[in-house]
Amino acid sequence: MKVYWITGASSGIGYALAKEFGLSGNRVVISGRNHHQLSILRESLPNPTNVKIVLFDQSTTENCEKAALEAWQAFGKIDVVVLNAGISQRSLVRDTVFSVFKDLMNVNYFGNVAICLKLFPLLVKQNGGHIVVISSLLGKFGTPFRSGYSASKHALHGFFDSLRAECMAEKLPIDVTLICPGFVDTNISMNALTRDGNLTGEKELLTSSGMKPTEFSKKAIKVIERKEHEAVIGGREVLGVWLKRFFPGSFNKLIARVKVR
């Protein structure tokens, strides 16, 4: 029986992953800001006593450090941590106030780094662990209206790719996996930040027509179980990764015309 910790488990991808892990008979620590939704998730699983809630807001490093220790103490260990919590953005660079970019980095990047720094020595001490980061296709390329979001996801790749290389060089038994979702039918667009930091409150068509969280979670769990270094999961939109790599000029022209709002 493994112990999984999933952040951002109140809804969407995190909720679906936590449910799959719980249904498989594992112990699960679930985190988010919505205690009601987390409680519903816990009670929906066959053995709620194997589920612990760690409520926290990932916008400050202090919250993240405290939550990491609380999550560890819930069952005395963590085998796999899934860093899933995050916020998105819907605004042009020229219109966006600086504080929005700071908020995006604090939640999507610095929060995850803070959690990692607290957990890493504990994982080394227990002689093994797996860090899974839910990034985005926009960690591989940028699009209009997502500048700060894309930057925060690119930062995750730089940090966790480096961490993986260090673990391999030092022969530490820590695995690092980056998973890049395409369009998944969640509330991410409704909770995205606008130019002044307010929420959009609107669900986009592209998001609504994306992969269902349950389907995504099943694919993601296979990636996690194989301990892959990186994987992209989605529909036709994942072709953008290959188009950018092999035909960057064509990609740049295409992405400028894509309707991403």
N, C-alpha and C positions, 0 to 999 in steps of 0.2 A: 504494500500500500504506500503510495507516494503522497507527499504534501505539495500542493500547488498553491501559489498566491497569485491572484489575478487582480490587477488594478483596473479601475474604470469598469467595474462589473455591474453597475446599476442598470445598464441597458446595452443594446447592440452587440457588438463583437464580444466584449468582455462577459456579458450576461450569458451568451450562447456558449462560450468556451468553458465558463465555470460550470454550467449545467452539464455539459458533456463529461467534464472531469468528474463531477459529483456522481453522475449516473454510472460511471465506470467503477465506483466503489472507493475512490480516492478521498483523502482528507483535503479540504479546500478552504483557503482563507480568501474571502471576497472583500473588496474595497471599493469605495466610491463616496459620493456626497449624499446620496439619497438612501437613508436608512430604511425607509418603507419598502423601496424596491428591492433592496438587498435582503430584507426579511422575507419578502415574497419568494425570492429565489431560494433562500435557505429552506423554507418550508415546503417548496416544491420538490425537493430532493428526497430520495428514499430514506436517508439517515441524516436528519438535520443536526444531530450531535457531532457529525463529522465536518460540519461547516461552521467557521468562525467569521464574524464580521469585524473588520477594522475600518471604522469610519474616518475619512480624512479628506482634506482639500489639498490638491497637489500644487497649489500656486505658490507655496513657500517651501524652502528647503528644510526649515525647522519641522514643519508638518510631516514632510517626507521621511526625515530621519527618525522621528518618533514612531511613525507608522511602520517603518521597516523593522524596528525592534519589537514592536507589538505583534506584528505578523509572525515574526520568528518565534516569539514566546508562546504563540497560540497553541502550537503542537511540538515545540522544542526543536524544530528544524524546518527547512524549506528545501525541497528537491528541485522544484522548477518555479521560477518567478516569471510571470507574464506581464511585462510593462506595457499596458494597453491604454491607460488614461491619456486624454489629450483633448485639445480644442482646435477648431479650424478657423478659417478667415474668409471673408468675402469683401474685398475692397481693392481699389487701385492703389499702387504705391504713392502716387502724387496726392491722393486724398487722405491717406491714413496717418493718424497722429502717432507719435513715437511710442507712447505708452502701450499701444496695441501690440507692437512688435516685441516689447519687453514682456508683456503678458504671455504671448505665444511661446517665447523662449523659456520663460519661467516654468510653465506647465509642461510643455512638450519636451524640452531638453534638460534644463537644470533640475527639474523635479526627478526625472528618471536617473540622472547622474547621481543625485543625492541618495536615492534609494540604493543604487548600485554600490556606492562607496560604503554604505552601512552594512550591506549584506555580504559584500565580497570576502572580507576576512572570515566571516562566519562560514561561508561556503568552503573556503580553503581549509578551515579547521575541521570541518566535517568530512573532508576529503572527497568533495564532489558536489556538483550543482550545475544547473542549466539556467542561463539568463536568456529569455525570449523577449524580443522587442517588436511591438507592432508599430511599424513605420507606415509607409504609404508609397504609392507609385511616385508621389511628389517628393519623396526622398531620393528619387532617381532622376527626375527632371522637374522643371518649373513650368507653371502656366500663368496666364493673366489672373488676377484677383486672388492669388494664393501666395504672394511673395513671402510674407512672414511665416506662414504655415510651412511652405516648402523649405525655407531656410532652416527652420527648427528640425525638420525631418532629415535634411541633409546633414545637420550637425550630429544627429543620432548615429548615422552611418559612419561618420568620421570617428566618433568616440568608440563605438562598440566594435568596429572593424579593428581599431588599434588594440582594444582590450583583448579581443580574440587572438590577435597576433602575439601579444605578450604572454597570454596563457599557453599558447602552443610553444613559444620559444622557451618558456620556463617549465614546460611539461606539467602544468597545473591541470588538475582534472575538472576544469570548468569549461562548459560548452556555451557558445554564444550564437544565437540564431536571430536573424533579422527577417521579418515577414512584411511584405509590401502589398497591402490590399489595393485593389482597384475600387470600383464603385460597389459599395455594400449598402443595403437598404437599412440604414440606421437614422438616428436623429442628429447626426453630425452637422448637417447643413443648417438645421434649426437652431443649434447652439453655437454656430459660427459667429465670430466677432466681425462687426462692421467697422467702418472707418473711424468711428469714435468710441469703439469698445462695447457698444450695445449688441444684443443678439439679433440675428436676422428674424428668428421666429417663423421661418418659412422652410418647407421641405422641397428640395429641388427635384425636378423630373429625372435627371440623370441618377441621382441617389436612389430615388424610389424604384427605378427600373433596374437597379443593381442586384447583385447576388444576395440572397437571403442570409442573415447571420448564421442560421443553423447549417446551411450548406458550406459557408465559409469556414465555420469552426471545425467541421469534419475534415476539410482539406488541410487546415492549419495544424490540426492535431497530428496528422500523418507526417507533416514537415517536422514538427517538434519531436515526434517519436524517432524519426530518422536522424535527428540532430543535424539537419542541414544548416549550412552557414547562412544562406540567404535564399528566399523564395518570393516570387511574385504570384499573387492569386487574384484572379478576376476574369473579366470577359475580354472582348477585343481590345479594350483600352490598354492591356498589358503589352500589346505590340509596340506601344510608344517607346518602351525601353530599348527594344531592338532597333527601331527606326532611328532613334537618337544616336545609337552606337555606330550604326553602319551607314546611315544617310543623314548626317546632322543638318545639312543645308535644307533638305526637304522637310525634316522634322520641324525646324524653326519656322518655316513658312506655314506649315500645317497647324502648329500649336497656337500661332497667333490668331488663327481664324476659328478655333474651336470655341463653341459656346459653352463655357464652363460655369456661368452664373445660374 
